Amino acid sequence: MGPEQDACPQNVLSALQSCGISRELIASRSLALQDEARELVVAETGEDGREHLLAPAAAKAWRELRAAAQADGIGLRIVSAFRSIDRQAELVQAKLARGQPLEAVLAVSAPPGYSEHHSGCAVDLTTEGVAPLEEEFERTPAFRWLSANAARFGFRLSFPRGNPHGYAYEPWHWRWA
């Protein structure tokens, strides 16, 4: 175990235990502990009225990115933004309860305490005409625009193909800073 593992907060350890995730598994995937954002603002309100929260600087950068995309004829919407450690544990537990093996769950969901969404700096995005959180997002003008322009606003694709953390390719998941 590295020093980061030894410094794992009790709430994260409890959440991992509730999901049956060992600290050894975390270490084997070189996952970075993510601090939960302390200050959040509404970055966008979805068509369903759901408020998507981000850290203030990330929200500002998101609004600038979205406006630039819109100016270029590209529509982008947030599917998911900030997610607490407890909510992440609930999502993992629900998948396990549906009978999904832990390995399959952790290919598409970060263990609680290790999701970039905890930071308030990560967004899952979609655009018109594609199902949210599907690889087909990669074939959209929105993804091409993000690939060419997101870095100007401090955003980067977190989980490209073959990423070292064992996550499936997520063309919709972008992190600020």
N, C-alpha and C positions, 0 to 999 in steps of 0.2 A: 504494500500500500504506500502511495505517495503521501506527502504532507497534506495535499488537498483532500484526500480521502479521510484522513484523520480529523480534519477540520469540518467535516460534513455536519451541518446543523441537525439537531434532534428531529425537527419536523420533517426534514428530507429523509433521514434514516427511517422514521416511522412510516412515511409514505412508500418508500422503497420496500420495506418489510411487508406492508399491506398488499403489495403487488407481487411479492415473491421474487424480487429483483435483488441479487447479491451485489455487494460492493466489488467483488471480483469481476463480475460482468461489466460493471461501469468502468473499471480500470482497463479491462481488455479492449474496450472500444474507444479508449482515450477521450471520454466525454468530459466536457468542462462544466463544473457546477455553475448554475446561473442564479445570480441574485434576483430576488423578486423586486420589481420596481416599487418604489415607495411613493412616488408621485406620478399620477396618471391624469390625462385629460382625454376628452372625447375627440378622437381623430376623424371619425366619420360615423354617421348614423345610417344603418342599412335600411333598405326598402321595407323590411319587416319591423323597423323601429328599434332594432338592437343597436346599442351603443358599442362601438369598437374603440377600446382604450389603448393609448400608447403613452410613453414617457413624453413630456412636453417637447423636447428637441426632435424626437423621432416623429411626432405628430406634425410639427412644422415642416420637416423635410418631406413627409408623406404628402401633405397638402400641396407643396411646391411641385413635387414629382407628378402628382395627379393632374394639376393644372397644366403643366407642360405637355403631358400626354394628351390631355383634352385638346389643347391648342393644335396638336398634330393629328387630331381626329381619332385618338385612341381612348377608349373608355376602360377604366380600371375601377374595380370595387374590392373592398376588403371583405374577405370571408371570415377571417379570424385574426385577432390581434393579441392583446394581453390575455394571458391565462395563468391563473394562480397555481401554485404547487398542489393544493388540494383538488382543484378542478382537473389537473393533469392526472392525478391519481385516480379520480373517478372515471376518467375516460379509459385509462388502461384497465382498471378493474372491470368495467363494463364489457370490454372486448374479451377479457379472460373469461368472464361469466358466460359469454356467448360461445365459449369453447375454442376460441382461437388460441393456438399455442403461443407461449411467451415470445419465442423467437420471431414469429410472424408479427406479433403486436409491436415489438420493438424495432421492426424494420420500417414501420410507418409512424410510430409514436415514440417520442422521447420519454425516458423514465422521468417520474416526477423529481423536480429539482434540477433537471438537465435540459429542459426545453427552452429554446431561445425565446419563446413566447413569455416566459416569466420575466424577462428583462424589460418588457414594454417597448422593445425595439424591433420586433419581428412581426411581419404580416404575411398572411396567406391571401393571395389575390386571385381574382377571376375577371373574366370579361364576357361580354354578350356572346351567346352562341356556343358556350362550352359548359360542361358540367363542372362545378367547383371541385377542386382537389383531385383532378384527374390529369394524367400525363399529357392528354390531348392539348392542354394549355400551351405546351411547347410549340404547337403548330399554328399559333395565332399571331396576328400582327402585334397584339399586345405584348407577347413574350419577346418577339423580335425587337420591339421598341425598348422594352426593359433591358434587354441584353446590350443594346447600343447606348442607352441613356441613363440607366439607374445609378451608375457610379457617380455621375455628376451631382447627384443628390445624396450621396453617401450610402446608397443601398447596394447590396451584393447578394447574389444567389448563394444560399447557404449549403445546399445539398445537391451538387452536380452529380452526374453519373460517376460511379466508382468512388464516392467520397469515403474518407478513411474511418467514418464513424459507424458504418454498417446500415445507414439509412437508405431507403429506396430513393431514387431520383425524384426530386420535388421541384419541378419548374415554377411552381406557384409560390414557393416560400422564399422571401427576401428579408434580409436583416439590415437595419440601419447601423452605421458606424462600426 
